[in-house]
Amino acid sequence: MEITEILRQGIVTEKTVKLQEQNKYTFKVALRANKIDVRRAVETLFDVKVVKVNIMRMPGKPKMIRRRGSAPRPVAPREWKKAIVTLKEGQTIDALKA
C-alpha cells in the first residue's frame, strides 16, 4: 500500500482540536492500514517525528433507502478506521490547525 493511500483525510472537530493542544492529531485512514503504515505515512508526508499511534475501527451507521413506489431497503453500513497520532514535543502539523 502506498503512503498516499494510507491517510485519507484529517479530522477537525471540537474534540480533535482540544487533542491538538496535547500534540495529538487525528486522521481517517484506510481500513487495511496498521500502526506502522500510519507512522511511516505521517513522518514522510509532514516531516515530523511520531511518538505513538492509536488506531480504532469505527462502526458504520445502518441506513435505509426510501423511494417512492418501492419498499424501503437497508444499506450495508460502511465502517472506517481512525488513527490518533502523538508527535514529539514541539512539533506540529500546520495543515490540520483550525
N, C-alpha and C positions, 0 to 999 in steps of 0.2 A: 504494500500500500504506500502510495506517495505521500510526502509531507503535506502537500496542498489539499489532499483528500481527507486528512485526519481531522483538522479543525474546520468545522462547518461555519460557525459564527460566534461572536462574543455575546454574552448575555448581560444586558444592563437593566437591572431593576433596582428598586429601593434597597432590597436586601443585599444584592451584589455590590452596590456602591458602598454600603457600610463595610463589606468584606474587603474592599479595595483599600480601606484605611489600615487594615492589618496585613497588607501586601498579598492578598488572595484575589485571584482573577478567575472568572467563571466562563467556560466555553461550552458550546454544543458541539459534540464530537461524533465521529462515525461509530456505528454500532460495533464494528469489528475492531476498533482501536483499543489498545491496552495502555497501561500506565507508561510503559517505556516509549511507545509510539508518541503519546501526547507530550512527554518530556522532550523528546528529540524535536518534535514539530515546534513547540513554543520556543525552545532555545535557539533554533536556527532561524525561525521567521522573525522573532522580536529581539534577538541578540541579548538575552538575559540569562541568568543562572537560576535554574529551578531547584528548590529545596525539597518539595513534597508535591505529590499528585494524588488527589482523591477522585475516584470515579464512581458514579451511581447510574443505574438504569432507571429511567422514568417511565412509568406505565402510561400507555395511551388511554385516551378517554373514549368510551364507546359512543358511537353516534348513530343516528337514524337518518336515512334519506327519505324524504316525503315528497311525492309528486302527485299532481292532480290526476285522477283517473287510475292510479295504481296503489297497491298496498304499500305501507311503509316497510322498508327493509333495513336491517342493521348493516353497518360498515365495520370492517375489522379495525380495531384500534391500532394506531401507529405508535409504537414505543420509541424512545430516543435515549441517548446517553449524554450525561452531563459530567464535566470534569472541573474540579476546583484546583487551581494551580497556585502553590505558595512560592513566591520568589524570594531571592536573597535580599537581606535588609538593604534598603537604599535604592533598589531597582524598581522601575515602574514600566507599565505598558501604556503609552500615551494614547494609543488607538482606542482604548476602552474607557478612558476618562470621561465622566459625564459632566 
